[in-house]
Amino acid sequence: MSSIEILAIIASLAGVILSMGRKSLAWLCNILASGLYGYIFWQSGLYSDMELQGFFILMAAYGWWNWSQSEADWKPEKSPYLPLLKGLMIALLFGAGSGYLHLLYFPSVSFPYLDATLTGLSIYGTWLATKRKIENWIVWMIVDFAYVGMYLSKGLWGTAVLYGVFILLAVKGYVDWHKQLKDRA
């Protein structure tokens, strides 16, 4: 495990833990982690993941701004079913299209369809998080589970362990946000 991967892991953990606590500083940690992981994924041939990091940086800037504009004790919200379904379908279509393009134009790509689909779902999960939607944690549980296997197969052991921890943190984040949602009702 490289020192860059260790720094990326630390920044990523800080971002998720701060997000669980509904702290806007989470987004700054996410910007740092995304920059570092962009480099790591480029070296590993995980181009969809590399591209995703650029999107994460933009969304983190938006999330930081959006969360800092809110009252200090904001509560999470629940999304209506139909918009959730539409977002999921768009994420899956993105994965299919992006996976095909990566396979077509980048012969060294690893796991083109899986990586691209997880990228699409990650984009969607991030969007839900910026909007303070509780369902973001469910998306992250599913995505992180799949990422663990993909990273293990690429030899990114530290990152695979990190994503295993992310699964546990996503469960805790969901439980914590759900409690806030219930207290609001």
N, C-alpha and C positions, 0 to 999 in steps of 0.2 A: 504494500500500500504506500503510495507516494505522499509526500507532505502536502501536496495540493489537494489530494483526496481527503486527507485528515482535516484540513481547513474547511473544505466544502462540507464535510460531515458535521463539523461543529457549527458552522453557520446555518446549515439546514435544520439541525436540531433546535437551535435557538429560535429560528423562524417559526417552526411548528409550535414550540412551547409558548412563545409569545402570542401566537395566533389563538391558541387554546384559551389564553387569558384575555383575549380581545384587546391586545395592545398593538397600536399602529406601528411601533418599532419593529414588529415582526417583518414588515415589508422591506425594511432596510437590510435585515439579515438575509431575506430571500434574494435580494438583488445581488449581494455578495456571493451567496451560494450558487446562484444561477450563472454568474460569470465564471466561477471556478469550474462548475460542472460542464459548462459549454466546452471548455478546453478538454476536459477529461473525456467527454463523449466523442469529441472530434477524433481524439487519439484512438478510441476504441472502435471507430467505424459505426457508431450509433448516431447516424446523421439526423434522424427525426428527433432524437433526444437532444442533440446539439442545437438544432433549430428551435426546439421548444424552449431552450434556455433564454434565447432572445425574446421570445414572447413573454416568458415569465418575468423578465426584467421590465418590460413595458407594463404588464399587468400589475407588477409589484408597485411601480410608480403610481398607477391609478388606484390600487388598493390602499396605499399609504395616504394618498390625497383623500379618498372617499372616507376611510375610517377616521382620519384626523378632522374631517368636517362634521362628524357625528358627535352627539353628546357623549360624555365620558363613560356613562353606564348604559350604553345601547344594548338592546336585546337582539338575539338572532331571530330570523324570520323563517317561516315555512313556505316553500314554493307550491303553487298550484300544480296539479298532476299533468295537465296538458303541456304547459311550457317545459316541464321536466322531460317529458317524453320527446318533445321536439328537439330539445338540446341534446339528448342522448342519441337520437337518430342522426343529427348533424355531425356529432362527434364520430360516430361509426362510419358515416359516409366519407368524412374527411380521412379517416384511417385507411379506408379502402383505396381512395384516390391517391393519397400521399404515398402509401406503400407501393402502389403500382408505379408511380413516377420514380420513386427511389430505386426500385428494382430495375427499371428501364434505363436510368441515366447514371447510376452509381454502382458499378459491378462489385465494389468492395463492401457494400452495405450488409449489415448483419440484421437478421430478423425484420425484413422490410415491412411486412404487414402487421406483425405484432407490435413492433416499435412505433409505427405510425398510428395504429389504433390506440395504443396507450398514450401517445402524444395528444391525439384528438380528445380523449377522455380527460387527460390532464388539463388541457386548455379549458374544457368545460368545468372541471372541478375548481380551477382557479377563478373562473368567472363567477361561479356560485359563491366562492369565498369572498370575493371583492364586494358582492352584493349582500353579504352576511346571511346567506341561506344555509340552513342547517344540513341540507342534503349534500353539501360539499364534502362532509366527512364520510358519507357512505360511498361517494365516488372514489375518494382517496383510499378507503379500505380495499376496494376491489382492485384499483389500479396498482396500489403498492404491493399487493399480493402477487400480481403478475410480474411486476418489475423485479421482485426478489429472484424469481427463477431466471429471468433474462440476465440479470447482472451476475448471478452465480455462474451461468454458462459462459460469460465473458471474462471470468476471473476477477471481477470487481467485488472482492469479498467484503471489504469495508462498506461499500455502497449497498451491497445486498443486506448486510446486517442493519445498516441504517434504515433501509426500507422495511425491514422486519420490525424495527422499533417504531417506524412511522405507522404501521398497522395498529400497534398498541396505542400510540398517541391519538390516532384517528378515532379509535373506539372511545378513548377517554374524552376527546374533544366533542364527540357526538353526545356522550352522556352529560357532560358539563353544559353544553349548549341546550340540550333537551331540557335540562333542569331549569335553565334560564327561561326557556320558552314556556314551560309549564307555570313558572312563577309569574309570568306576564299575563297568563290567562285568567 
